Amino acid sequence: MEAKAHLKYARISPRKVKIVLDLIRGRDADMAIGILKNTPKRASELLIKLLNSAMANAENNFNMDKSKLYVSECFVCPGPTLKRIRPRAQGRAFRIMKRTSHITMVVKERE
């Protein structure tokens, strides 16, 4: 049994999220929350909410024990990119890419 939680269209680059996801992959859920709370990255706030959601899904939908949960899978995929224009010198325009992310987190129960 596994419980999932998804966060779609998060306005943060997938590259920045992946750095934080690598810290918690395979860890116990309580330890992962502790790591995220002490990580000074913007992605950690989003991931705390997502992990709490996955844990709540496991507890309510699948009757799993909250103390035995661990992060079995977590990955990020790029979402649609918002393209913006920045005016530059001599009438030129530079493209600014505002990237979005789709984040998925899966928790399982340890045997």
N, C-alpha and C positions, 0 to 999 in steps of 0.2 A: 504494500500500500504506500502511496505517496500523495502528498498534498502540494498543490502548485499555487503560485500567486504571480500575476503579471502586472507590469507597469508599462503602459504604452505612451508614446509621444512625450517622453520626459525631455525637457529642454536642456540637455546636457550632452556633451560629446560622448560617444561610446568608448572612446579611448580613455577618457578620464574615469568612467565607471569601471572599466575592466581592471584597472589598477587596484581598486578597492575590493572588487569581487574576488580577486586572486588571494586576498588575505583571509577570507572566510570560507572558501570552498573546502568541504569535508570536515568542518569543525562542528562541535556541539552547538545547538541553537543559543543557549545561554552565553557560551563563550563568544560566539559570533556577535551577539548584541554588545557584549563588553568591548570587543575589539572595535566595533563600529562607533561606539560612543566616544572612544579615545582616539579616533582617527581624524585628523584635522583636514578632511576633504569635504567638498560640498556634496559629493555623491553619497557619503555615509548617512546623511539625514534621510535621503530617499530610500536607501537600502534598509534602514532600521524599520521604517514604516512597512516596507515590502515584506521583510522577514516576520514582523509581528502579524501581518495579514496571513502569511503562509502558515504560521503556527496556529492561528485562530481557525483557519480552514481545516487543518489536521485535527484539531481538538473537537470542533463542532460537527464537521461532516463525516469524519472517519473514526471518531472515538479513540484517537491515539493519545498516549500518555505524553504530556507536554515536557516532562523532564527527560524523556528518552529521545527527543527529536534531534536530528542533525541536518546540516545543509548538504544534501547529496549532489545537487546540481545547481549551478547558477551561471547564467550567461547573458550576454548583451548582444543585440543585433542593431544595426543602424536603421533608424526610421527615416522618414522623408526629411530632406534638407530644405530649410527656408533660405531663399536666395535674396540678398539685399544688396543695394548699391551704395557705395561710398564715393562722394565726389572727390576728385583729386585735382592736381594742378593742370592748368592749360586745357580745361574742359574735359579731361578724361574721367572715366568712372572705373572704380575697382569693385570687383564682386566680393561680398562677404558671405560666407557660408555659415548659417546658424544650424548646427546639426542637432538631430533629435535621436533618442534611443528607445528601444523596446527591451525591457529587462524582464527576465524570467527567473524565478527562484523555486526550487523543489526541495521539500523537506521529507525525510523518511524517519521511521522509528528504528532505533538500534535494537538488535536482538539480545 
